């Protein structure tokens, strides 16, 4: 039907496709399904159907800037002659500011000569979303992909810079060939090369010096730009450029824009609102929507500014000042020219002469805009406090805001964002991968590294986050398949999966691969899912794929659900079948509740056939957990059928947790039916935590009903922490109601820690109270725990007192933990004292841990001292680990010394009499050496494997082999797989069933 309508009425297809594309873009979706339809159309309507895909950027970002200027007829004719040539080639326009260059380039992009397909990008130097190579790829590659006949382009988040460059150049070649076969040519148009602000390769250098057949390039820049390209690149010298003269219309537009900007200072009410909007847009350096500006202006003016008022000013009073762009959250506004930005600065501080150039002008600009940026910071802070909710967080608060912080060198805020786990989750959902979060942590770490005196504790924290995110792509064997998927190494992942001989393990790997591919490449994911031979794993994979497609392609998702249901019906193990159907019901519940209810009925029927009472209860508990968020009534009914009291309590707890945020009354009623006191206390604690931010009175009432003193203390601690930022008085009152002294001490310590950055005096008072409460605890172990919490709270601000308190802890393990925390706090600022404190730790393992932390903190600034500290560690395993960590830290700057340290570490590790610990030390060494000396690393791996084989404890031997496999996985997956198989075989020989189960 679609094809018939398209043949009879091409405008219908074009308009319908444009609408669908814009809807999908607003939902953050890729264009896979739409492109499938395009590829199935007859040849004569291919261009009409495909064009809207390429035009999404052109119509929303480029077309508003296009002006068909009668004075440009000669220039236009030159372009038409150039583009009519059958050969590939370059054209480079240069022009002075306000010559009309961008409007001319935009007009050529949206109104090209017949037979020319266009992919365009306009570089905007003061817009952090359109001023570097990454932005260029994000915008240009979806356009080129259409002309290349590709169904989709992978998102930027899952590529390294070099991989993205290769994919761009491959796409360009494919698109040129495809267009040539159709008797067309492809124009790659890039404006503003001189406004490129990137640090990871320039846009100009990304353009291939030798163009593919069928491709022409037209670029534009200011006169005599300095472009970062190789010496033999066509853009290496402006001698190959042509000047674009200023048109009368462009000069008139310049004059009008400056008049509008000057007049904007007088526009209100409230007083000078026009000035406020201009300054906020200049300060943001990225487009802001009218909603964003209304909220920001309300803060800046202490008055309620309505969105229509903002739109009226930006549209009617300053149409030439602001450039309107299309964003997912609505139209955005940015200053229409960088000279207008400079004019804003001049008006704000007329004392400063315009003679400021280079770094001087840039520094002055930052100073002038600082007060306006403060409003941006306060505004973004509100979304951080709300946990970066996807439904309310504006687009600017994501990557554009971090880019602004990076440009202005705001390291404290960069670090706070880079270490915010809630933000990591937000960025993952927005971008489709962990790359954006990883990049923020990496950029923040680089910023600290380049400081004259780097703050080592902060660098350490950032390193931990970077390591943790990297580890997600390096786990063996299943997680590595997900990593290969998100890094676009699907072919390699499939090759490796084909070598796995265990059918269930292979099916699990392929299912993980499908799940990872689903959000970005559903076509490939569906093909991989079809190859899975295990019905359970195939149903799992199809369910994940359906869930990913449901928001953007509900028809296809429904078909996948049908297929998953058919596959699940073939599972012979009723427990596994119930699991598969439960997952499917959970995925369907938000979009197709009727069908989900039918699946729930089937799960109950299947569960009734499970002969193991324990397994049956487990299956029903999983069903309750799946039902709880969308159908709590049915969830409660199913929970009532569970005969195992423990599993029933577990299921009801899950129901309480799901109900707590939206229906606390019902949640409390369900919690009252839980017969297990321990589980009931856990459910009520979850309810308190959900209520604390919005209804602290009710939260405190619920906490009072918890009979277990320890659990009650945990609930009240959560309430106090939630209250701390906004109502510290109430938070302190809450801690006073905790009857369990140990719990009260922990709550006070947590509150002190939370308040220390903003109210140090009050925090000190709370610390004093922690000490008083700890003194009343009669149980020696609990008292030691309370004093440990006190030491940790004191360490950053009052190390003298912290050391005194630590000396009073009688439990050796607790005392060692407290002193280790103190050493870590002292290491960056007072290494002498840190070393003395470490010397007082009597537990050799704890002492080794403290001294290793000290050595790591010293490595960047005093490697000699760091090596001396590592040498004092008496535990051979701990010393080898410290030396390996030190070698890893020094390798980039002093590889010779690093190699010497590795040699020493290897010698020390060899002295260990415990095979497990010796193998662990050798594994750590191999991991440290791998990037710089792979041959030696392989030798260490061999030794570690041999040492592990001598362990008589099968459980520890399996653990050593598993650790070795994880270290090898990124570089030698085949050998790693072999080690995992050996570990499994060894673990299977264990006579301890608990340990064998944990292998």
NORDA-V191948 format. One line per field, one symbol per residue. burial: I if it has 24 or more other C-alpha atoms within 12 Angstrom, else O. A space follows every 10 residues. Layout:
# NORDA-V191948
burial=???
This chain:
# NORDA-V191948
burial=OOIOOIOOOI OOIIOIIIOI IIOIIOIIII IIIIIOIIIO IOOOIIIIII IIIIIIIIII IIIIIIIIIO OIOOIIOOIO OIIIOOOIII IIIIIIIIII IIIIIIIIII IIIOOIIIII IIIIIIIIII IIIIIIIIII IIIIIIIIII IIIIIIIIIO IOOIIOIIII IIIIIIIIII OOOIIIIIII IIIIIIIIOO IIIIIIIIOO IIIIIIIIII IIIOIOIIOO OOOIIOOIOO IIIIIIIOOI OOIIOOIIOI IIOIIOIIOI OOIIIIIIII IIIIIIIIII IIIIIIIIII IOOOIOOOII IOIIOOIIII IIIIIIIIII IIIIIIIIII IIIIIIIIOO OOOOOOOOOO OOOIIIOIII OIIIIIIOII OOIIOOOIII OOIIIIIIII IIIIIIIIOI IOIIIIIIII IOIIIIIIII IIIIIIIIII IIIIIIIIOO OOOIIIIIII IIIOIIOOII OIIIIIIIII IIIIIIIIII OOIIOIIOOI OOOOIIIIII IIIIIIIIII IIIIIIOIII IIIIIIIIII IIIIIIIIII IIIOOIIIOI IIIIIOIIIO IOOIIIIIII IIIIIIIIIO IOOOOIIOII IIIIOIIIOI OOOOIIIIII IIIIIIIIII IIOIIIIIII IIOIIIIIII IIIIIIIIII IOOIOIIIOI IIIIOIIOII IIIIIIIIII IIIOOIOIII IIIIIIIIII IIIIIIIIII IIIIIOOIOI IIIIIIIIII IIIIIIIIII IIIIIIOOOO OIIIOIIIII IOIIIOIOOO OIIIIIIIII IIIIIIIIIO IIIOIIIIIO IIOIIIIIII IIIIIIIIIO IOIIIIIIII IIIIIIIIII IIIIIIIIII IOIOIIIIII IIIIIIIIII IIIIIIIIII IOOOOOIIIO IIIIIIIIII IIOIIIIIII IIIIIIIIII OIOOOIIIOI IIIIIIIIIO IOOIIIIIII IIIIIIIIII IIIIIIIIII IIIIOIIOOO OOOOOOOOI
